[in-house]
């Protein structure tokens, strides 16, 4: 995450007598700062985008085949779930050869670095793109200790772990013991305390804080037209096809589409639903985000998932489906997608403003590809079913789909099996012991306000003065994050 691990390196270097190395992965304007800065003493830095060239050279398939075998990594699974390579890129269509040559250059680049410096630790965050995921998986394969920051989706808690799908938790909760005093404390802290911010509350606050004013948008537009570096479209594959004209046109087009889709949502999605009939609740995920692309790579088509669920439900059940609160940022789903959902006979599309908490509370079952609603269901003593990798699966009431053919029986089992409420408290105990009170959403807001033009444009010049000011101002904010990293590195 832009500036997060640079900041972390700055604080850690004051405490550790170790060699620090960095891979820079930013656009051209902020790259100048990282190449010339004197704030953090990196022994060596590499620029990722300098290594990935547009070339007509044919990919070395034999090398890639051997690479997959050596590291036990499925490269096509990563590539097809890369938002820039497939489905979500509105500016450029990558060819098969282009994708393979990029993969080859990445694999060779990362191998060269890891062989050269043989690091003891790899510090990173939950990887949003395939290449950062690739490097993490390579480190894991080579036995390098991974200290990766993951958003737990429980309040503002963050955890440092190796595997984002499990957060390095045990396979079940049998080894977690609770006494009456702990039960009471955990209930008070996480369930009964009205001051404790839920994930739903945090996302709403983040959405409001991230929202840009008309002045912000105008400032960002002017800076983009006059100052932004157009060379990115040659030097950075994520910018391929993004001429200034196309980007501005796309921005206005998406704004119009967003409004048209919002009008369709307003007219066609239910603002009032019957909570007294048996229903299964499915909150949509955002397909373009890492939560889906990396952790549920074979279930990214949610309409198909909905059809499978609808076919598998008991005859007296309805399927209530609600849009994700952040879908507006991505321009909502298309009207044709909403219509396709509504054509499923036993499915009711619920308006995004409807309370997700109420739907969980009154549902008989919650099903999600990979959403926090499965944990909310457990708190409400409701069963849930998930399709992707998520730490909540250690809860007995959360069932993971391993085969689509088993879905009808899995739904039947989930509906008929009583929920053990104590398991949620055991999960809270694990979180309490291992998590850090550090909000990734809060960090993004702080960073955007400090560095990004109009709180939007990220391809901007960065000064050492602004960076030092940001680091000095947020010293205490990073304290728990620094202490936890030090504990894991030193011990």
Secondary structure, DSSP 8 states (H G I E B T S, - for coil): -TTHHHHHHHHHHTT-----EEEE---HHHHHHHHH--SS--SEEEEHHHH-----S---HHHHHHHHHHHT--HHHHHHT-TTTTTS-SS----HHHHHHHHHHHHHHHHHHHHHH--SEEEEES--SHHHHHHHHHHHHTT-EEEEEEE-SSTTEEEEES-TTTTT--SSSTT----HHHHHHHIIIIII-TTS--HHHHHHHHHHHH---HHHHHHHHHHHHHTS-TTHHHH-GGGTT--HHHHHHHHHHHHHHHHHHHHHHHHHSBSS--SSS-EEEEE---TTSHHHHTTSTT---HHHHHHHHHHHS-TT-EEEEE--TTGGGGT-S-HHHHHHHHTSTTEEEE-TTS-HHHHHHH-SEEEESS-THHHHHHHTT-EEEESS--GGGGSTTEEE-S-GGGHHHHHHHHHHS---THHHHHHHHHHHHHEEE--HHHHHHHHHHHHSBTTTB------HHHHHHHHHHTTTTTHHHHHHHHHHHH-
